[in-house]
Amino acid sequence: MARIAGIDLPREKRIEIALTYIFGIGRPTASKLLATTGVNPNIRVKDLNDGDIQKLREQIEKNLKVEGDLRRDITGAIKRLMDIGCYRGRVIAAACPCAASGRRRTRGLARARRRPSPARRKPKVRVANSSRA
């Protein structure tokens, strides 16, 4: 099993698709990565040799920010927006479903999402009044 950037890649998938299991690598980045390393994108992960895996691992470590480092940067950027009090930061802090676009269309949706769904609400307890019986 190939382990790259702390992620075990699925053995039966093509390497081009399997690389997208790593946070921060999508299809375009995976294609560019395979082109620069010279690895065939149609080969299955189980058929990769150690040299190919090593080339991919080195290229990712050297040129890309993935997994924990990328998550940390994203979290830091969001925290910075909220700290400086800009519009985007306030929208993120208010937990609106859409961070930067379409306020008019999503305003009702944002209000609706904050309430718990009917299935999760506590059922109203009805007390039987014995004097009415």
N, C-alpha and C positions, 0 to 999 in steps of 0.2 A: 504494500500500500504506500502510495506516495504521500509524503507529509511536507507541505510547503507553507511557510509563514504560520506554523502552528495549527494548520488545518489538514485533516486527512481527506484527500480528494477521493471521490467515489471511483471505484475501480472500473466499472463497466461503461463509463461515459467517455466521450471524446475529450481530449485534453483541452480543446478550445472551450467547451462547455464546463468542464470540471474546474477550470481556473476561476470561473465566475462564482464559485462557492466561497472564495476568499473575499472578505469585505473590502471594498475599494477597487475591485477589478470587475469590470463589466465586459461585454462582448467586444467593443472596439479596443479596449486596452489589452484584452487577452489576444486578439488577433495581432496587434502590434508587437506584443511581447514574443509571440511565437515566430513572427517574421524576423525580429532582431536576433533571436537565439538560433534560428534555423531548424526548429522542431516542426515536424509535420503536424498541422492542426487536426488531421483526420485520424490520427493514431489514438488508440484507447489508452487510458491511464495504466492499465495492467501490462500493456506492451512496451511502456517506456523503459529505457535502460537507465542505469545510474548516472551516466554522463549527461543525458538530457535533463534529468531531474535536477542535477547539480547546476547546470547552466541556467535553468529557470529560477532556481532558488537564489543564485547570485544576482541575476538581473533584477529580480523583485526587491531584494534587500538593498541593492545599490541605487535603483532609480525610482521606486514607488514607495508611497506611504500607505500602508495597509493595516488592517485589523486594529490593534490597541492604540497605536500611534495616531491613526486617522480618527478613531473615535474620540480620543483625548483632544485633538485639535478642533473637532466639530463642537464638542461640549464646551471647550474654552471660548470659541467664537460666539456661541449662543449666550454663554454667561456674560461675555463682554457686551453684547448688544443689550442685555437686560440691565447691566450695571450702569451703562451710560444713559439709559432711559430713552433711547430712540424709539421711534414708532414701531419698528419691527420687533424690538425687544419687548415692548409693552404687549404687542399682539401675542408673542410667544408666551409671555408670562400669564396672559389671560386665558391661555389654552384654547385659542380659536382654532378651528380645524384647518384653516388655510393661512399660512404665515404671511404672505405678502401680496395676495391678489384677490380681487373679486369680493370685496366686503359687502356690497349691496346684495349679491346673490347668496352669500353664505351666512348672513346675519341671523336669519331664522334657524338655520341648521345649527349654528353655534349655540344658540339658546337651547335648542332641543337636545343637543348632545350632553349638556351639563346635567340634566335631570337623569336619574336612573331609569332604566327601561321598566315597563310595567311588570315584567317577570321578576325583576330584582327588588322592586319596592316591597316594603313590609306590608303584609296584609292587614287591613283594618280589623281590629278585634271588636266584635259586636257582643255586647253584654245583654243577655236575655233579662228582660224586666218581668219579674214574677207578678207584679201588681196588675199588669194588663191581661193576664191570662184568665 
